[in-house]
Amino acid sequence: MLPLCNTDTMNLHLAEIALHVAPGAHAVLLMDQAGWHRTPKLHVPPNISIVTIPSKSPELNPQEKVWQFLRDNWLSNRVFGSYDEIVDQCCDAWNRLVDQPWRIMSLGLRAWAHGS
């Protein structure tokens, strides 16, 4: 859990993803057009390619459904007493979701992308 969304944290995130790409494989990441996703200061590892989706098209970004699920089920309509409590609750929600890989897969599915 990182406190900011900026180029530095995105570089950390990309480096972490690169560590988990199987040897000889290549990862392709879909990203929206946030400034920290498009800056020339971004250090994209050689085993990762970035594909940016059009602006204002959250339906193309499966991660948007993940964020919505987290808010709907574990994070919305709450009052947090401190920054640390926010971080703790976000980590708890994320870990609960990670324990449900079938849920993550279903959140990322798009019927229109599978011809259904």
Order of alpha helices (4+ residues) and beta strands (2+ residues): alpha-beta-alpha-beta-alpha-alpha-alpha
